[in-house]
Amino acid sequence: MQKIKKRAYFFTTGLQSDTKLTLIALFGGINLIKILHFYLPIPKRLHTFVMLFHDIKMELTEQDIQKVQDTIKTVSSYDFSDYSYNSFCRRIEKILGDYNTTLDELLRNIQGNYNFMEKVVRDITVNTTELFRDTDAWLKIRNILKQKFASKESLHIWHAGCSSGQEVYSMMIMLCETGIFERASIYATDINENVLRTAMSGQYKYHEVQDYLGNFDKVFNPKLHSEDVPYIDIHKYMDINKTRDYVKMERGLVEKPLFFKHDLVSGEPIIARKLDIILCRNVLIYFNHDLQNRVLKFFHDNLADDGCLIIGRHEGMIGHVASLFDKKDSIYFKKTV
């Protein structure tokens, strides 16, 4: 049952006609204290003392979380039962706050409104990405592309959980710089259709990505003042307009990937053939241990014999699934029997 506690708030006024009233939380233990400021016409020298009782949502119980997961699973194909409990709980608590609703109302709307349910699913999923995130990892990816895949006639790459696509465009730029772009097929999937639309457009708000643009030089131009190393201009791959607040990827990059919706929990292969590289970075951390292992085994089964898996810096493998891969410099290569 969702826990609710009463909170007492007191308004105090001064002596002026337009007196600022400051709402002060007097009882401890709340997750969020809202300090509200507003004005009321108060007669001069009139002192006012008002107490307001307000309901504040408290933490959800395991039973509450189970209800949400069961309700979504009943009305859709989505199954969040093996998501990380703490992560899922935080997302639902945020949704309740953002929607200004109760748990019972949320469940009723999920059951009775398919579009609302899809919106909740989109809000449950975490979508964080950036251009050339973790630059050290991209230097390792470049080395692998040159050493292992440069001579292949074709290369099939899957970005699982691609979010808004910034990692996908990072990879395509890397493929261009390593001379593999024309021979590569790129597949990019996510459970969230909204972020997929952004990815397919290849256009981002400048103010949202400006902090990541510097990653390009860290990867491709680490020695900016060296005459021996040719400078690679970022504008070769994207149109950057600070005034109009946009970053547009070059058309050839936008038209290259195949973006589509896919749920990793389903365990359904995205294509009939095996893949050479699978990237699934900073997605597994939102799954519990059992689901992590199932997804990793699924990746293993869909990799070519010489294929590799790239996961997030803070993600890893334990148990039997770890024996299916050889880890080399933070990249996991499928073991061959």
Secondary structure, 3 states (H helix, E strand, C coil): CCCEEEEEEEEECCCCCEEEEEEEECCCCCCCCCCCEEEEECCCCCCCEEEEEEEEECCCCHHHHHHHHHHHHHHCCCCCCCECHHHHHHHHHHHHHHHCCCHHHHHHHHHHCHHHHHHHHHHHCCCCCCCCCCHHHHHHHHHHHHHHHCCCCCEEEEEECCCCCHHHHHHHHHHHHCCCHHHEEEEEEECCHHHHHHHHHCEECHHHHHHHCHHHHHHHCCCCCCCCCCCCCHHHCEEEECCCCEEEECHHHHCCCEEEECCHHHCCCCCCCCEEEEEECCCHHHECHHHHHHHHHHHHHHEEEEEEEEECCCCCCCCHHHHHEEEECCEEEECCC
